[in-house]
Amino acid sequence: MECQKHLFQIPEGIHYLNCAYMSPLLKSVEEKGIEGMRMKRNPIAIKPTDFFTGLVGVREKFGEMINCSPERVAFMPSVSYGMNSVITNIPFKAGQHALTISEEFPSCYYSAQRWCSSHGAELKVVARREDVPEKAMDWNQRILEAIGTKTAFVVMASVHWMNGCLFDLEQIGARCKEVGAKLIVDGSQSVGALPLDVRKFHISALVCAAYKWLMGPYSTALSYIHEDFNEGIPIEESWMTRPNSERFDRLTQYEQGYKPGAVRFDVGQSSNFILVPMLDEALRQLLDWGIANIQDYGRQLTEPLIRHFIERGAHVENEAHRAHHLLGLPLPPGTDGEALVGELQARNVYVSLRGDNIRISVNVFNTEEDVRELMAAL
Ligand SMILES: Cc1ncc(COP(=O)(O)O)c(C=O)c1O
């Protein structure tokens, strides 16, 4: 696929290799936001039915992206919200533990930690070993070995947010299914740029912040939630998730249950008239480009970069165990990472420092020139 920079408004001369931090806004997404804001100038433009229609397309498009039906999709404000919604509803049996990976994102870790402390269970952490040549392959293998019949759930990412390791979720999901453990995935750093199939990978829940690779606005997240959680207790008791909430005249005819599917986990005021149409447009654009094409664009763009690093003796995971849109480059010992990132910024090159890695992330708005500038600056 061709570079899509013309659909964004990144200032000339800025080399933004940092979509893992936050995507720039598509022009078309910005337009939807402005339209949404303008609607409230005159509230008669907002009909009661509009409270329920905005998310229909969002659920359909996200479902298409990750291979689930729209009713399994919930709209949320953050990953911490999604993780807590799901994990607190995982039942505990005596002797069980939870499992995660080292340096997992805090929004996942803290929910798992809460579940463990409230049940007196152990939170096992499978660490990445630095003293092996194939770090990601070794890590993946040890995660598989750690999953057993006493594992209640595994919470982890599909691509590690700091170092770009790509996990084999198909194998991990199959192992979880075999032992009856739930696989809870943080897709924030992959979904939208790397194909993911919740059914093929036997995922119980997938939570994605939408302001990165899904190109939506901040304060939005989307989750896939499996039927196993159909009786789950949501964080909030929103009127909108109850049957017949479309009838504004009868809202005090209180209902016992919830609407079907994952809707019960939607955040209150889920009809956000600004953010939802923005997210809908972003998903439309991503599906139109094709997620596999986006990943392939990243592969083409980062090829010279990978060669550059390998020639200079840097550790780069082999192709099967790294994603092409997000790379973590371990800094040589003794490097002042902050100073390095500051130096790059002084040259208009934007990346992130995460732990001892500089994290480089590319998307369809990036150009070959961005990559050349990064290499020259490094
Ligand atoms: C892997 C990952 N998960 C989640 C988030 C965001 O979490 P939250 O939506 O809870 O702010 C980030 C943000 O950088 C992230 O990198």
The ligand as an SDF file (V2000), in Angstrom:
LIG
                    3D

 16 16  0  0  0  0  0  0  0  0999 V2000
   -0.1130   -1.7350   26.2190 C   0  0  0  0  0  0  0  0  0  0  0  0
   -0.9450   -0.5910   26.6840 C   0  0  0  0  0  0  0  0  0  0  0  0
   -2.1350   -0.8430   27.2700 N   0  0  0  0  0  0  0  0  0  0  0  0
   -2.9240    0.1530   27.6840 C   0  0  0  0  0  0  0  0  0  0  0  0
   -2.5610    1.4800   27.5490 C   0  0  0  0  0  0  0  0  0  0  0  0
   -3.4870    2.5520   28.0240 C   0  0  0  0  0  0  0  0  0  0  0  0
   -4.1300    2.1890   29.2150 O   0  0  0  0  0  0  0  0  0  0  0  0
   -5.3770    3.0040   29.7840 P   0  0  0  0  0  0  0  0  0  0  0  0
   -6.4060    2.9860   28.6980 O   0  0  0  0  0  0  0  0  0  0  0  0
   -5.7850    2.2650   30.9950 O   0  0  0  0  0  0  0  0  0  0  0  0
   -4.9050    4.3970   30.0470 O   0  0  0  0  0  0  0  0  0  0  0  0
   -1.3190    1.7730   26.9680 C   0  0  0  0  0  0  0  0  0  0  0  0
   -0.8690    3.1750   26.8570 C   0  0  0  0  0  0  0  0  0  0  0  0
    0.2600    3.4760   26.5820 O   0  0  0  0  0  0  0  0  0  0  0  0
   -0.5200    0.7130   26.5210 C   0  0  0  0  0  0  0  0  0  0  0  0
    0.6730    0.9390   25.9240 O   0  0  0  0  0  0  0  0  0  0  0  0
  1  2  1  0
  2  3  1  0
  2 15  2  0
  3  4  2  0
  4  5  1  0
  5  6  1  0
  5 12  2  0
  6  7  1  0
  7  8  1  0
  8  9  2  0
  8 10  1  0
  8 11  1  0
 12 13  1  0
 12 15  1  0
 13 14  2  0
 15 16  1  0
M  END
$$$$
